[in-house]
Amino acid sequence: MEVHAVQFQIRETDFSPEGFRRHVESFYKLAEPKDILVFPEDLGLLTAFTSLPEGEIGTVISNLYQENLENVESLSGAFKDADPRESLFVSLTDKFVCDFYSVFSEFSGSYEVYSVACNNMASFRKVEQSYIPVSSKIFNTAYVFDTNGNETFRQRKVYLTEMENSLALSSGELDRVKTFDIEGRKFGIAISLDAFMPAYVARLSGADIILQPDANPGKWASYLENGRWQPEEWMESAHYIAQRLSSVRYVVNPMMVGNLADVAFEGQSSITKKASASDTKMAYVGNIPAVGFHSVSEISGFDPAAPVPRNTTDFGSLIFDEKVLSVEI
């Protein structure tokens, strides 16, 4: 049984339902029955669009709102107190279920594979041949599907980024964060920023494997507003968790890469483990190689096992290809 971290590269063809299905299915074809496929954060957002979005992301979202205005207005009575920004995501519920949720459910069942996939969407129920929201609240949610295609677990993101707050997403509740079982192993999910927060990570104590779906909207090899090198700060999530939680064997951290309008998603997927003197030392670009990594996705032209001075990568145009990192559990 293997866990696969999918570093998903956004393609122009992903902005059609058929193209998205084909791209997603290509990863299932690589897996064996009872394997676990872990896809990155925000993957489901691609299905909101009917073609490759171009221009500034704020304008793109405004245009998307206008395209769905009829659906938004039809929901205004049911959710009259909803924030207009929430209304956009609420209006996409039926599309998200058909083009995102149902795709992962179907492939999980047909390939007999466990799946973890994320989207920002409302809870829903089926009415005749459509899916309607049951609330105006939008959560960044990781859905877990079993080998029969059934949803068996979901985890809402608790700690939101400034971008998520600007889109009026709601925070999950910290006291509802918990672990779940697959094939006798205990798993936990920490979506992106949650994996950096001690209070959240403490809720996953006892997990054998932690899954950290991620999407980093910005330059990977760069300095953050707090002055830190971003790949160095990233060590405080997956790598730190693997060393500090005694029960954890692996932390699986898939990243989304590629462009959505003018937003470039960059990052290096990784699988971390308990550090051992026998480990091959590896690093995110610009960091000093260290033990405690099972695998790190390679940036074109840079070896994760070789030291790379930061001044050779700072704000550079790096190439992040599609990758799948795998570990047997």
N, C-alpha and C positions, 0 to 999 in steps of 0.2 A: 504494500500500500504506500503510495507516494502523495506528497503534497506539492502542488505546482503553483509557483508565484508567476502570474502572467503580467509581464511588462507590455502593456497594450499600447501600440502606436496608432494614433488617430490617422485615418485615411479618408480621402474624399468620398470613397464609396460607402463609408459608415453612415452617411447621412441619407440613406434610403433604407427602408425596412429590410429589403432583400439583401443589400450589401452588408448591413450590420449582422444579419443572421449568418451569412456566409463567413464573415470574419470571426464571429464568436464560435461558430461550429468548428472552425479549423483547429481550435485548441482542444476541443473534445475529442477530435480524431487522434490526437497525440496521447490521450490518457487511456488507462486501463480501467476496467470496472472496479468500483470502490475507491478509486483515487479521489483526491480532493483538488478542485480547481479554485484558486483564489484570484479574483479579478480586482482591479484597482478601484479606488474611490471615484465617484462622479461619472462612472462609465455610462450609466443610464441617461445622463443629460444629453448625450449625443443623439438619442432617439427623439428629442424634442423638435429637431430640425428636419426639414424635408429636402434640404440641399446644403452644401458646404457654406456655413456662414462666413461672411467677409466683412471687414471694417472693424470699428471700435466696438468692444463687447457691450457697452451700454446701449449703443444704437441697435445692435443686433437683438438684444433682449427687448427693447422697445418695439422693434418691428415684429418680434415673435408675439408680443402682447396683442398688437393690432391684428395679426393673422388669426389669433384665437379669440378675438373680441366677442364674437357671437357666443362661444362657449362660456366666456367669462360672464357675459351679461345674463346668460341663462341660469347661472349659478348664484346670481346676486341676491335672489330672494332667499335661497336656502342658507346662504352665508353672508348676510347683509352686514355683519360686523367685521368681515375679513379685511385685512390689509390688502390694498390693490396689488402689492407685490406677491402676496400669497395667492391671490386669485389666478395669476398666470399659471403657477404650478398646479393649482387645483383644477384648472380648465384642461390640463394635459393628462389628467388621471387615466382616461380611457386609452389614450395613445400610449402612455407609459406602460399600462398593464399589457396591452396587445403587443407592443414592439420591444419591450424590455423584460418585464416580469415573466410573461408567458414563454419567451424565448429561452430563458435560463431554466424554467420549470420543465419545458419540453425536452431540452437537450440533456438535462440531468437524468430524466427518466429513460430516454431512448438510448443513452450511452451508459446508463447505470453508474453515474459519477456524482459525487457530492460537489456542490457548487456554492460559492460565496460571491455575491454581486451586489453593488451599491447603486442607489439612486436617491434623489431628493423628491419625495412624492408623498401624497396624502394616503392615509388608510382608505380602503375601498371595499365595496361589496358589489356583487353582480346583480343586475336587474335586467331580466330578459337577455338580450344579446349585448348589453353594454355594461361598463364598469363605472360606478359613480362614487365620488368621495363621500366619506362619512364624517369628515371634519375639514375645516379650513387650515388646520395646522400641518405644516410641512416639515418633515424631519429628514435629515441625512441618515439613511438607514441601510444597514447591511442585512441582506436576506440570505438565509441558508436553505438550500434545497437538498433533499435526500435522493437516493438512487431510484426512487419511484416518481420523482418530480414534485414531491410535496414540500411545501415550506414547513420546516420544522423548528426554525428559530429566527428571530430578528433582533438586531441590536441597533439602537438609535445613538447617534453621535451626541455627546454631552457638551464638549467644549468646542465652540464655534469660532471660526476665523472672522476677521473684519468683513471679508467679502460675503460670507454666509449671513452675517448679521445684516448687511446692506440689502440682502435679498429676502429678509424677513423670515428666515428659517427659524424653527423652534428648537430649543435644546432638549435632549433627552434627560431623563432623571437619573442622577448618579446612583440612587439607592435601588434602581431597577437593572443595574449592570450585573450580569451574572455569567457563569460558564455553562457550557452544554456538552453533551457527549456524542461522539461518532466512533462507532466500532470499538467501544471500551476505552477510548482516550478522551481526556477532558480538554476542551478548547475554550478560548476566550477571544473576543474581538475588540480591538481598539482602533477606531477609525482615525487615522491621521493625528491631529492635535491631541486626541485623547491619550495616545501612547506616550506623550511627554508629561502627562499630569500625574503626580504621585498618588493623589486621592483616587483617580480612576484606576491606575495600575494595581493599586492595593485590592481593588474589588476582584481582580483576576487571580489572586493568590490561590494556588492549588491547581492551576491549569498546567497541562503538559505542553501544550502548543498554543501560542498566541498569534493571531492573524491580524496584520496591520495594513489594511487597504489604504492606498495613498494616492493623491494627485497634487503635485506642487506647481502652482501657477506662477512661474517665474524662473529666472536664471538659477541653475543649480550651483554652478561654480561661481559664487558671488558672496559678497558680504551683506549681512542683514542690517536692518536699521539699528540693532543693538550693538553693531560693530563686529559680530562674530562671523566667521566663515561658516556658511550654511552646512556643508558636509560635516564640519566638526560638531555643530549643534545637533545634527541628526544622530550622532552617536548616543545622545541622551534618550533615544527612544528604543528602537529594536535591540541595539547592542547592549545598552544599559539593562534593559528588562531581562535579557537572556542571562546576564551575570548576576543580577540581584534577586530574582525570584527563584527560590531553591528548587521548586518543582518543574520549572520550565526547561524543556529540552531544546525547543526551537522557537524563534520568532520569524514569521514569514511576512515579508514587506514588499508587495507588488506595487509598482508605480505606473501611472499613465504618462505617456510621452507624446509629443506632437502638438499641433496648433488647433485651437478653437477660436475662430475669429482672430483678434490680435493678441490673444493670450497663448503664450508658449508654455506647455507643461514639460518640465524637465526633472530628471531624477534617476538615481541608480537603485534598482530593486535589489533586495538582499535577503538572505536567510542567515540568521545569527544563531549561536549556540554557546554552551559553556566553554570558556577559554581553556585551552590545553597547550602545554609546551610543544606538542607534536603538530599543532595546527600550522597550515600554510598561512603566513601573515598576509592580510589583505586590507584594502582601504577604499573608502569613497575618495574620489579624485581630490587631490590637494591635501589629504590627511597622511599621517605617518602610518604605514602598514602595521596592523596589530593582530594578535590572536583573537579568537572568538567569532570568526566568520566561517560559515559553511560555504557560502558563495556570494559573489557580488556581480551584478551585471556590468559588463565591460562597455565603456564609452569608446567609440571608434577611435583607434590610435593610442589608447591608454590602457595599460595593463593594471588591473586592480592589485596585483601583487608587487608592483614596482612603485617606488616613491615618485611623486609628481609635484614639483615645486608649484606653489600657488600662482606665482607671477607668470607661469606659462599657460594658465587656464583662466585667470581672472577675467570674467565677463566675456570670455571667448565664445565663438560659435561652435559649440560641441555637437556631435552627432549621437543621438540616442536612438538606437535601433530597437526593434521588437525582440524580446527575449522571453524565455521560460526558464526559471530556476526551479530545480526539483530536489526533494529530499525524501528518502525512505524513512517511514516511521513504524 
